[in-house]
Every structure is written in structure tokens, then in C-alpha cells.
Amino acid sequence: MDEQRFDAYINLIVALLNCPEGQENEILQARLGRSGVGAGDGAGAAHL
């Protein structure tokens, strides 16, 4: 995993930990759609 992808995962985890309850799916949809985290490498949201 390259550093940019690692940073994207860390930022996603922090966002999920700090978001208001119930907004996790919104964050996942927004982040996974634009950052490419989990896309194309077999590491989908289930692996986060």
C-alpha cells in the first residue's frame, strides 16, 4: 500500500470516528466514491 492510500484510509477512519451518529454511510459513500479508497484492489468497505 502506498503512502497516499494509507493516508486516505487513516483520514477515512478518523472521519468515521468523529462523525455524528448515523452519518457513517454518508461519509463512506462520499469518500469511497471520490478517493478511490478500496476501489479496484479488492479492499472494499467491508475491509475498512
Sequence and secondary structure as in RCSB ss.txt:
>XXXX:A:sequence
MDEQRFDAYINLIVALLNCPEGQENEILQARLGRSGVGAGDGAGAAHL
>XXXX:A:secstr
  HHHHHHHHHHHHHHHHS TT HHHHHHHHHHHH TTSSSS  GGG 
